[in-house]
Amino acid sequence: MVSQTQPAKSPRLDYLDNLRSFALLLGLAFHVAIVYAAIIIYPLRNEERSIAFDVFGEWVHLFRMPMFFVLSGYFTERIYLSKTFNEFLKLRALRIILPLIPGIILFAPMQYYVNALQEGYQGNYFRFLWEEFLLKNPAPSHLWFILYLALYTFLYLGVRPVVSKIGNLILPVSRYGENSSASKQLIKWETILIAGIWCTIWTCGINYFFLKDEKYFNIEPVQFVYDFSFFLFGSFLIGREGTVLKGKIERSEILFLGILSIISFGAFYWISTIDPYWSYFGYTGYSNRILHIFLKCLGGWIWIEFFIRLFQLYFYHTNKLSSYLRESSLPVYLIHHPISLGVGFLVVSSGLSIWIKFALHIFLVYLVTFAIYHFVIRDSNFWLTVLGNKGISFKRKEN
């Protein structure tokens, strides 16, 4: 499988791998923070809550998973171009599908069990696991993104011939390719704007027919299409890395991107208070909803570009720590949720202040989760296979 836009083999951008690990590991902080949020609903909630955690949650939600899916789309196309079809399927199966089923059985039920306890459920965990979860409604919980990614991968294989042509149409190689003579700064901002409009069109289209929180077979159509639009655009960036993924970077540009990112989040948060996203399309007027979705999509892309450039300048090295975090990020994310709920249940029951609870909660979640990874999972072929790291090119040097 060879592309006309890029050779099958090209230098790997290590800072993108580091960034993908960051996106996964930031999820641990997100799930701790929303325990203490005033508005965001979560199965475990502290009695004292603060709007500051809602703001943090909205901020993380604006860019974290879109960034993950942009990188997933980029790497999916990259792997597709560099492997045979059978090799591609094998790698995707080992990395995505294999951890999905045991992950849902082992790590997803705790969220629903905690919620059931708060609603008066009297049975023990194992009874709930069998009778209420596995037999009635097995759901992915925090592993929804792996379910989506598995569906995106195989959906992409079906639509790739069409979307590749669309990618070439909206990002022609003559202007956005590596050999373009156009101004790199102008090309970058054009690409961000095109990406924001692309994702806005997809999201507005699906939101017109479905409410944000509607769900069918554990799939939320609005969230599914919104994230898929980022995945697809990520795949367009093969052969066009110089637009938003690499290139000369200065500290002053990162500072400017940081300021612009903060402004974009402020604009998004403002429109969110006027046009609640859970409402139907046009609830406060069509223009408000379109503006809301555009600021959500464009703001996400600006934050994505900020973090890409930040990691390109400061976190581009491959060393023992970065390799460890890249290797550990997926297993750590998969196992952290029941740990976070268990630790949180104990912490919120204490008489400490909200900020001390949060600090203690987040510290213990990272500590316990990484300890389990390091001492139980890291050197176990069984657990590495189950958690999606078997067959991935993580090579540890023996001392």
ABEGO torsion letter per residue (X at the ends): XBBAABBABBBBBAAAAAAAAAAAAAAAAAAAAAAABAABBBABBBABBBAAAAAAAAAAAAAAAAAAAAAAAAAAAAAAAABBAAAAAAAAAAAAAAAAAAAAAAAAAAAAAAAAAAAGBABBAAAAAAAAAAAABBBAEAAAAAAAAAAAAAAAAAAAAAAAAAAAAABBAAAABAABABBAAAAAAAAAAAAAAAAAAAAAAAAAABBAABBBGGBBAAAAAAAAAAAAAAAAABGAAAAAABEBBBAAAAAAAAAAAAAAAAAAAAAAAABBAABBBGAAEAAAAAAAAAAAAAAAAAAAAAAAAAAAAAAABBBAAAAAAAAAAAAAAAAAAAAAAAAAAAAAABABBAAAAAAAAAAAAAAAAAAAAAAAAAABAAAAAAAGABGBBBBBBBX
